[in-house]
């Protein structure tokens, strides 16, 4: 959540951009491998080790940012 609130994108977005750039260059890679490169380990392992529930403050900041983008 902190990355999403700070930069307005998440690691999964970065993985998708990485995948698109690889495909543009003719590099064969799938989404799972792109995520592994971004996260530094398999995604499920990263989630088990590092992902926590968002705090109320993080969710409020996220909602505020999303509302501001609609204006």
C-alpha positions as CSV (number, residue, x, y, z in Angstrom):
1,X,0.0,0.0,0.0
2,X,2.8,2.4,0.8
3,X,4.2,2.1,-2.7
4,X,0.8,2.6,-4.3
5,X,0.1,5.6,-2.1
6,X,3.6,7.1,-2.8
7,X,4.1,6.3,-6.5
8,X,0.6,5.6,-7.7
9,X,1.5,2.1,-9.0
10,X,2.2,-1.2,-7.4
11,X,4.7,-4.0,-7.9
12,X,2.2,-5.9,-10.0
13,X,1.9,-2.9,-12.3
14,X,5.7,-2.8,-12.6
15,X,5.7,-6.5,-13.4
16,X,3.2,-5.9,-16.3
17,X,5.3,-3.0,-17.6
18,X,8.4,-5.3,-17.4
19,X,6.5,-8.0,-19.3
20,X,5.4,-5.6,-22.0
21,X,8.9,-4.2,-22.5
22,X,10.3,-7.7,-22.7
23,X,7.7,-8.6,-25.4
24,X,8.5,-5.4,-27.3
25,X,12.1,-6.6,-27.4
26,X,11.3,-10.1,-28.4
27,X,12.3,-11.5,-25.0
28,X,10.1,-14.5,-24.1
29,X,8.9,-14.2,-20.5
30,X,5.6,-14.8,-18.8
31,X,3.9,-12.7,-16.2
32,X,4.9,-15.1,-13.3
33,X,8.6,-14.7,-14.2
34,X,8.2,-10.9,-14.6
35,X,6.7,-10.8,-11.1
36,X,9.5,-13.0,-9.7
37,X,12.1,-10.6,-11.2
38,X,10.3,-7.6,-9.6
39,X,9.7,-9.2,-6.2
40,X,13.0,-10.9,-6.0
41,X,11.4,-14.3,-5.3
42,X,8.2,-16.1,-6.4
43,X,5.2,-14.0,-5.7
44,X,3.5,-16.4,-3.4
45,X,6.6,-16.6,-1.3
46,X,6.9,-12.8,-1.1
47,X,3.2,-12.6,0.0
48,X,3.7,-15.2,2.7
49,X,6.8,-13.4,4.0
50,X,6.0,-9.7,3.6
51,X,2.3,-8.9,2.7
52,X,0.2,-7.6,5.6
53,X,-3.2,-6.1,5.8
54,X,-3.4,-2.4,5.0
55,X,-3.8,-0.1,7.9
56,X,-6.8,2.2,8.2
57,X,-4.4,5.1,7.5
58,X,-3.1,3.4,4.3
59,X,-6.6,2.7,3.1
60,X,-7.7,6.3,3.8
61,X,-4.7,7.7,1.9
62,X,-5.4,5.3,-1.0
63,X,-9.1,6.3,-1.2
64,X,-8.2,10.0,-1.1
65,X,-5.7,9.5,-3.9
66,X,-8.2,7.6,-6.0
67,X,-10.9,10.3,-5.5
68,X,-8.4,13.0,-6.5
69,X,-7.7,11.2,-9.8
70,X,-11.4,11.3,-10.7
71,X,-11.6,15.1,-10.5
